[in-house]
């Protein structure tokens, strides 16, 4: 009898957890202030969390004008009325500044349902980002600003004393003077349960079955930006150990990579040299600084002629504009469509993914943004398109992740190149609290190669991933 009662109780608990109804704020009703802009604007508070569980500074979170030491308020609504027992506020930096929460059940008036008690402390959120984190971003051939130290990110789980039915909107008041330093608000969620509302990384269980990634070791060389021949037997990479970054290659012999050789003919640039894509008889290379107003993109094609690669000059893109000197790109096998990661006037926030198609004269048309589903208010770049022209690997720090930049996969849903599936994180066997980027997938041998920072040093890593797991998610 006791066993039956226990099993019934267990079923009830499990059912209750599964049946938890969660909604995220879908519309901003009113707010006290806003910095404006695509990054850190008030709309960044809408939808599910983008910055947790990693926490920390992000362009995907709201920063009001008085975030350092003032008072602010925001009112948000939800798609449908709901019974509410818990309200969760995701605070990226220096959490613990929520002082009052009210709910509206349709009358247009707010009833206070939670207030910060004297001595109440928001539980500190254990971030996964290392505070001494250094990373190599966007293949710009340079190290950029280190990730800012992460101070006390947290989630204010406000459990209501009494459950409230028919909630349509929530009002949250902040006193940012309670804690020093910058503040950011990522998301606001409601639930009908006391079970904590937490952020979930959008990954797939199949990636949990992967083995741990291995390091590709070439003595005295810091290999980054790997690129593979179609048969997977020749590896190109850039050595990052010197000021002039040079392209090397290695050949797979009896399952092992040979001693790298310097590819003198490919290293045409004074500082930056790297390969983006390897075709049957051509290489797509980057590293040139583009000249504004000329249409030059900084990318070039090397054609194979008499066993030797020769440059055909820079690719030209109509009205090409880039906020930085270099960008990152990939292309289709027929060379007719380019995908680029860069920041322009049409960005969703930071660096975005764009596409452009080849014209009859051999130049490319204007860049077109690939849309809000795949591009966040932070950075998306380092793309690689698989041979089906529908499966795209790329790096981003704009979604819930294991650290900062993680590798994701998305699928093209139609022929517009603007409609993509929600990006899926490749899981913690690939991604970590370090920087991961520069993915290049060897379809012939089903191996993913990518760039990773370990203890401040850049490495090329590899892991076995079945092709079907990438293209049929």
C-alpha positions as CSV (number, residue, x, y, z in Angstrom):
1,X,0.0,0.0,0.0
2,X,2.8,2.4,1.0
3,X,4.6,1.5,-2.3
4,X,1.5,2.4,-4.3
5,X,1.0,5.7,-2.5
6,X,4.7,6.5,-3.1
7,X,4.5,5.7,-6.8
8,X,1.4,7.8,-7.2
9,X,3.1,10.7,-5.4
10,X,6.2,10.3,-7.7
11,X,4.0,10.3,-10.8
12,X,2.2,13.5,-9.6
13,X,5.6,15.3,-9.0
14,X,7.0,14.3,-12.4
15,X,3.7,15.2,-14.1
16,X,3.7,18.6,-12.3
17,X,7.2,19.3,-13.5
18,X,6.4,18.4,-17.1
19,X,3.1,20.3,-17.0
20,X,4.7,23.5,-15.9
21,X,3.4,26.3,-18.1
22,X,6.0,29.0,-18.9
23,X,5.6,32.1,-20.9
24,X,8.1,34.8,-21.8
25,X,7.4,38.5,-22.2
26,X,6.1,39.1,-25.8
27,X,5.4,42.8,-25.8
28,X,6.7,45.9,-24.1
29,X,3.9,48.1,-22.7
30,X,5.8,50.8,-21.0
31,X,9.4,51.5,-19.8
32,X,11.2,54.3,-18.0
33,X,14.2,54.7,-20.2
34,X,16.2,53.1,-23.0
35,X,19.6,53.6,-24.5
36,X,18.1,52.9,-28.0
37,X,19.8,51.1,-30.8
38,X,19.6,47.5,-31.9
39,X,21.9,46.3,-29.2
40,X,20.8,46.7,-25.5
41,X,17.5,48.3,-26.5
42,X,14.3,47.6,-24.7
43,X,13.1,44.9,-27.1
44,X,16.0,42.8,-26.1
45,X,14.1,42.0,-22.9
46,X,11.5,40.1,-25.0
47,X,11.4,36.3,-25.6
48,X,13.3,33.6,-23.8
49,X,16.8,34.2,-22.3
50,X,19.7,34.7,-24.7
51,X,22.4,35.2,-22.2
52,X,21.9,32.3,-19.7
53,X,23.1,29.9,-18.5
54,X,26.4,31.6,-19.4
55,X,25.5,35.0,-18.0
56,X,27.6,38.1,-18.5
57,X,27.6,41.2,-20.7
58,X,25.6,40.9,-24.0
59,X,24.1,43.0,-26.7
60,X,21.0,40.8,-26.3
61,X,20.0,42.4,-23.0
62,X,18.3,45.6,-22.0
63,X,20.4,48.4,-20.5
64,X,18.3,51.4,-19.2
65,X,19.9,54.9,-18.8
66,X,20.1,54.6,-15.0
67,X,21.5,51.1,-14.9
68,X,24.5,52.0,-12.9
69,X,22.8,53.6,-9.9
70,X,19.2,54.7,-10.5
71,X,15.6,53.5,-10.5
72,X,13.9,52.0,-13.6
73,X,10.6,50.2,-14.4
74,X,9.3,48.1,-17.2
75,X,5.9,46.7,-18.0
76,X,5.5,43.7,-20.3
77,X,2.6,41.6,-21.5
78,X,2.3,37.9,-22.5
79,X,0.6,36.2,-25.4
80,X,-2.3,34.8,-23.4
81,X,-3.7,35.1,-19.8
82,X,-2.1,32.6,-17.4
83,X,-2.2,31.5,-13.8
84,X,1.0,32.7,-12.1
85,X,2.9,31.4,-9.1
86,X,6.4,32.5,-10.1
87,X,7.9,35.4,-11.9
88,X,11.6,35.2,-13.0
89,X,13.8,38.1,-13.9
90,X,17.1,37.3,-15.6
91,X,19.8,39.8,-14.6
92,X,23.0,39.4,-16.6
93,X,25.3,41.6,-14.3
94,X,25.2,42.4,-10.6
95,X,21.9,40.6,-9.9
96,X,19.7,41.6,-7.0
97,X,18.2,44.9,-8.0
98,X,14.5,43.9,-8.4
99,X,12.6,45.6,-5.6
100,X,8.9,45.2,-6.6
101,X,6.8,43.2,-8.9
102,X,3.1,43.7,-9.8
103,X,0.7,41.8,-12.0
104,X,-2.3,42.9,-14.1
105,X,-5.2,40.5,-14.6
106,X,-6.9,42.5,-17.3
107,X,-8.1,45.6,-15.4
108,X,-5.1,47.7,-16.5
109,X,-4.1,48.2,-12.9
110,X,-1.2,46.4,-11.2
111,X,-1.4,44.6,-7.9
112,X,1.9,44.2,-6.0
113,X,2.6,40.5,-5.5
114,X,6.3,40.6,-4.5
115,X,8.6,43.0,-2.8
116,X,12.2,42.7,-1.7
117,X,12.4,42.1,2.0
118,X,15.1,43.6,4.2
119,X,18.2,41.4,3.9
120,X,16.9,39.4,1.0
121,X,19.7,38.3,-1.3
122,X,19.3,37.1,-4.8
123,X,21.1,33.7,-5.1
124,X,24.4,34.2,-7.0
125,X,24.4,32.5,-10.4
126,X,27.5,30.5,-11.0
127,X,28.7,31.6,-14.4
128,X,30.5,29.2,-16.7
129,X,32.7,31.9,-18.3
130,X,36.3,32.2,-17.2
131,X,37.1,35.8,-16.1
132,X,40.5,35.6,-17.8
133,X,38.9,34.4,-21.0
134,X,40.8,35.4,-24.1
135,X,39.6,34.5,-27.6
136,X,40.3,34.8,-31.2
137,X,37.3,36.3,-33.0
138,X,36.1,36.4,-36.6
139,X,39.4,35.4,-38.1
140,X,40.4,39.0,-38.1
141,X,44.0,37.9,-37.5
142,X,44.2,39.8,-34.3
143,X,43.3,39.4,-30.7
144,X,40.6,41.7,-29.5
145,X,39.4,42.9,-26.2
146,X,39.1,40.2,-23.6
147,X,35.7,39.2,-22.3
148,X,34.7,41.6,-19.4
149,X,34.8,40.0,-16.0
150,X,31.4,38.6,-15.1
151,X,30.0,39.9,-11.8
152,X,27.2,38.1,-10.1
153,X,24.7,37.3,-12.8
154,X,21.5,35.9,-11.4
155,X,17.9,35.0,-11.8
156,X,15.4,36.6,-9.4
157,X,12.9,33.7,-8.8
158,X,10.0,35.6,-7.2
159,X,7.6,32.9,-5.7
160,X,4.3,34.5,-5.0
161,X,2.6,34.0,-1.7
162,X,-0.7,33.5,-3.4
163,X,-1.3,32.2,-6.9
164,X,-2.9,34.7,-9.2
165,X,-5.2,33.7,-12.1
166,X,-5.6,35.4,-15.5
167,X,-2.3,37.4,-15.5
168,X,-1.8,39.3,-18.8
169,X,1.0,41.7,-17.8
170,X,3.8,42.1,-15.3
171,X,5.4,45.3,-14.0
172,X,9.0,45.1,-12.6
173,X,10.6,47.9,-10.6
174,X,14.4,48.1,-10.2
175,X,16.7,49.9,-7.9
176,X,20.1,49.7,-9.5
177,X,21.8,51.6,-6.7
178,X,21.6,48.5,-4.5
179,X,24.7,47.1,-6.2
180,X,27.7,48.8,-7.9
181,X,28.6,48.3,-11.5
182,X,26.8,47.8,-14.8
183,X,23.4,46.1,-15.0
184,X,21.6,44.3,-17.8
185,X,18.2,42.6,-18.0
186,X,17.9,39.6,-20.3
187,X,14.3,38.3,-20.0
188,X,11.2,38.1,-17.9
189,X,9.2,34.8,-17.5
190,X,6.1,33.6,-15.7
191,X,5.1,30.2,-14.5
192,X,2.2,28.5,-12.7
193,X,4.7,26.4,-10.7
194,X,7.3,27.0,-7.9
195,X,9.7,24.9,-10.0
196,X,12.5,27.3,-10.9
197,X,12.3,28.8,-14.4
198,X,15.7,28.3,-15.9
199,X,17.3,28.9,-19.3
200,X,17.8,26.0,-21.6
201,X,20.5,25.6,-24.2
202,X,18.8,24.7,-27.5
203,X,20.8,21.5,-28.3
204,X,20.0,18.0,-29.3
205,X,20.5,14.8,-27.2
206,X,22.3,13.2,-30.1
207,X,25.3,15.4,-29.5
208,X,25.6,14.1,-26.0
209,X,26.8,10.8,-27.5
210,X,29.8,12.3,-29.1
211,X,33.3,11.5,-27.9
212,X,35.4,14.2,-26.4
213,X,37.1,16.5,-29.0
214,X,40.8,15.9,-29.7
215,X,43.6,18.4,-30.4
216,X,45.4,18.4,-33.7
217,X,49.0,18.9,-32.8
218,X,51.6,20.4,-35.2
219,X,54.8,21.3,-33.2
220,X,55.8,25.0,-33.2
221,X,52.7,26.0,-35.1
222,X,49.4,27.5,-33.7
223,X,46.9,26.2,-36.2
224,X,43.6,28.0,-36.8
225,X,40.9,28.3,-39.4
226,X,41.1,24.7,-40.7
227,X,39.8,23.9,-44.2
228,X,39.7,20.5,-45.8
229,X,39.9,19.2,-49.4
230,X,36.6,17.5,-50.5
231,X,38.1,14.0,-50.0
232,X,39.3,15.0,-46.5
233,X,42.9,14.1,-47.2
234,X,44.5,17.5,-47.4
235,X,44.2,20.0,-44.5
236,X,44.9,23.7,-44.9
237,X,45.3,25.9,-41.9
238,X,46.8,29.3,-40.8
239,X,49.7,29.5,-38.4
240,X,48.9,32.1,-35.8
241,X,52.2,32.0,-33.9
242,X,53.8,34.9,-35.8
243,X,52.8,38.4,-36.8
244,X,52.5,37.4,-40.5
245,X,49.9,34.6,-40.4
246,X,50.7,32.1,-43.1
247,X,48.9,29.2,-44.8
248,X,50.3,25.7,-44.4
249,X,49.0,22.4,-45.6
250,X,49.3,18.8,-44.3
251,X,48.4,15.6,-46.1
252,X,46.8,12.5,-44.5
253,X,49.0,9.5,-45.0
254,X,48.0,6.1,-43.5
255,X,45.5,7.9,-41.2
256,X,48.1,10.4,-39.9
257,X,48.8,14.0,-40.9
258,X,52.2,14.7,-42.4
259,X,54.6,17.4,-41.4
260,X,53.0,20.8,-42.6
261,X,54.5,22.6,-45.5
262,X,54.3,26.3,-46.2
263,X,52.0,27.2,-49.1
264,X,54.1,30.1,-50.5
265,X,51.8,30.7,-53.6
266,X,48.8,31.3,-51.3
267,X,50.3,33.7,-49.0
268,X,49.9,36.9,-51.0
269,X,49.0,39.3,-48.2
270,X,51.4,41.1,-45.9
271,X,49.6,40.1,-42.7
272,X,46.5,38.0,-43.0
273,X,46.2,34.8,-45.0
274,X,43.6,32.1,-44.6
275,X,41.4,29.7,-46.7
276,X,37.6,29.8,-46.4
277,X,36.6,27.0,-48.7
278,X,38.2,24.3,-50.8
279,X,36.6,23.3,-54.1
280,X,37.5,20.7,-56.7
281,X,39.8,23.0,-58.6
282,X,39.8,26.2,-56.7
283,X,40.4,27.8,-53.2
284,X,38.3,30.6,-51.7
285,X,40.7,32.7,-49.7
286,X,40.5,35.7,-47.4
287,X,42.7,38.2,-45.7
288,X,42.9,41.2,-48.0
289,X,41.8,44.6,-46.6
290,X,39.0,45.9,-48.8
291,X,39.0,49.4,-50.3
292,X,35.8,51.3,-49.6
293,X,33.8,52.3,-52.7
294,X,35.5,49.8,-55.0
295,X,33.3,46.8,-54.3
296,X,36.4,44.8,-53.4
297,X,35.5,42.3,-50.7
298,X,38.9,41.2,-49.4
299,X,38.2,37.7,-50.7
300,X,39.8,36.1,-53.7
301,X,39.6,32.9,-55.8
302,X,42.7,30.8,-56.5
303,X,42.2,28.6,-59.6
304,X,44.2,25.4,-60.1
305,X,46.2,25.6,-63.3
306,X,48.9,23.1,-64.3
307,X,49.1,21.8,-60.7
308,X,49.5,25.3,-59.2
309,X,47.1,27.7,-57.6
310,X,47.0,31.2,-59.2
311,X,45.0,34.2,-57.9
312,X,42.2,35.6,-60.0
313,X,42.0,38.8,-58.0
314,X,39.5,40.0,-55.4
315,X,35.8,39.2,-55.7
316,X,33.7,42.3,-56.1
317,X,30.3,42.7,-54.3
318,X,28.0,45.6,-55.2
319,X,28.0,48.4,-52.6
320,X,30.1,46.3,-50.3
321,X,30.5,47.8,-46.9
322,X,32.1,46.4,-43.7
323,X,32.7,48.0,-40.4
324,X,36.0,46.2,-40.1
325,X,39.0,45.5,-42.3
326,X,38.3,41.8,-42.9
327,X,35.3,39.5,-42.7
328,X,34.6,35.8,-42.9
329,X,32.8,33.8,-45.6
330,X,31.9,30.5,-47.2
331,X,30.5,29.7,-50.6
332,X,28.5,27.0,-52.6
333,X,30.5,24.5,-54.6
334,X,29.5,26.1,-57.9
335,X,30.7,29.5,-56.6
336,X,27.3,31.2,-57.3
337,X,26.3,32.1,-53.7
338,X,28.4,33.6,-50.9
339,X,27.6,33.7,-47.2
340,X,29.5,36.3,-45.2
341,X,29.8,37.2,-41.6
342,X,30.4,40.9,-41.0
343,X,28.9,44.0,-39.6
344,X,27.2,46.6,-41.9
345,X,24.4,49.2,-41.7
346,X,21.8,46.4,-42.1
347,X,22.9,44.4,-39.1
348,X,20.5,43.0,-36.5
349,X,22.9,44.1,-33.8
350,X,26.6,43.0,-34.1
351,X,28.1,40.9,-36.8
352,X,25.4,39.1,-38.9
353,X,25.3,36.5,-41.6
354,X,24.5,37.8,-45.1
355,X,24.3,36.2,-48.5
356,X,24.8,37.4,-52.1
357,X,24.4,35.8,-55.5
358,X,26.7,35.9,-58.5
359,X,25.7,38.1,-61.4
360,X,26.3,37.4,-65.1
361,X,29.3,39.7,-65.2
362,X,31.1,37.6,-62.5
363,X,30.6,40.1,-59.7
364,X,28.1,39.6,-56.8
365,X,25.0,41.5,-56.0
366,X,24.3,43.5,-52.8
367,X,24.5,41.7,-49.5
368,X,21.2,40.6,-48.0
369,X,20.7,39.9,-44.3
370,X,19.8,36.2,-43.6
371,X,17.1,37.2,-41.1
372,X,16.3,37.5,-37.4
373,X,16.0,33.8,-36.7
374,X,19.6,33.1,-37.4
375,X,21.0,36.6,-36.6
376,X,20.9,37.9,-33.0
377,X,21.7,41.3,-31.5
378,X,25.2,40.0,-30.8
379,X,27.6,38.3,-33.2
380,X,27.2,35.6,-35.8
381,X,30.1,34.7,-38.1
382,X,32.6,32.0,-39.2
383,X,30.1,30.2,-41.4
384,X,30.6,26.9,-43.4
385,X,27.9,25.7,-45.8
386,X,27.7,22.0,-46.4
387,X,27.4,20.5,-49.9
388,X,23.6,20.2,-49.6
389,X,23.6,24.1,-49.6
390,X,21.0,23.9,-46.8
391,X,23.0,23.0,-43.7
392,X,25.0,25.8,-42.2
393,X,27.6,25.7,-39.4
394,X,28.6,29.0,-37.7
395,X,29.8,30.5,-34.5
396,X,27.8,32.9,-32.3
397,X,27.7,34.5,-28.8
398,X,24.1,35.6,-29.3
399,X,22.2,32.5,-27.8
400,X,22.1,30.5,-24.6
401,X,25.4,28.7,-24.6
402,X,28.1,26.9,-22.6
403,X,30.4,29.9,-22.6
404,X,30.8,32.7,-25.0
405,X,31.2,31.8,-28.7
406,X,29.8,28.4,-29.4
407,X,29.3,26.5,-32.7
408,X,25.7,26.1,-34.0
409,X,23.9,24.4,-36.9
410,X,20.9,25.8,-38.8
411,X,19.0,24.7,-41.9
412,X,17.7,26.7,-44.8
413,X,13.9,26.2,-45.1
414,X,13.3,27.7,-48.6
415,X,14.9,29.2,-51.6
416,X,15.0,32.8,-50.4
417,X,18.1,32.2,-48.2
418,X,16.4,34.4,-45.6
419,X,14.4,31.7,-43.8
420,X,16.5,29.5,-41.5
421,X,15.6,27.1,-38.6
422,X,16.4,28.1,-35.0
423,X,20.1,27.5,-34.4
424,X,21.0,24.3,-32.5
425,X,24.0,24.2,-30.3
426,X,26.4,21.3,-31.0
427,X,26.6,20.4,-27.4
428,X,29.2,20.3,-24.6
429,X,31.5,17.7,-26.3
430,X,32.2,20.4,-28.9
431,X,31.5,23.6,-27.0
432,X,32.7,24.7,-23.6
433,X,33.4,27.8,-21.5
434,X,36.2,28.7,-24.0
435,X,35.9,30.2,-27.5
436,X,34.8,27.8,-30.2
437,X,34.5,28.9,-33.9
438,X,35.8,28.4,-37.4
439,X,34.0,25.1,-38.0
440,X,34.9,23.1,-41.1
441,X,33.1,19.8,-41.7
442,X,34.8,16.9,-43.6
443,X,31.7,15.3,-45.1
444,X,33.7,12.4,-46.7
445,X,35.0,11.2,-43.3
446,X,32.3,12.8,-41.1
447,X,34.8,14.8,-39.0
448,X,34.3,18.3,-37.7
449,X,37.4,20.5,-37.4
450,X,37.2,23.8,-35.5
451,X,39.2,26.4,-33.6
452,X,39.3,26.5,-29.8
453,X,41.1,28.5,-27.2
454,X,42.6,26.4,-24.4
455,X,44.5,28.2,-21.6
456,X,44.9,31.3,-23.7
457,X,46.3,29.4,-26.7
458,X,44.6,28.7,-30.1
459,X,44.2,25.2,-31.3
460,X,42.6,23.2,-34.1
461,X,40.3,20.5,-32.7
462,X,38.4,17.7,-34.3
463,X,35.5,15.3,-33.4
464,X,33.6,12.6,-35.2
465,X,30.0,13.6,-36.0
466,X,27.8,11.5,-38.3
467,X,26.6,13.6,-41.3
468,X,23.0,12.5,-40.7
469,X,23.1,14.1,-37.2
470,X,23.8,17.4,-38.8
471,X,21.5,17.4,-41.8
472,X,18.4,15.7,-40.3
473,X,18.0,17.5,-37.0
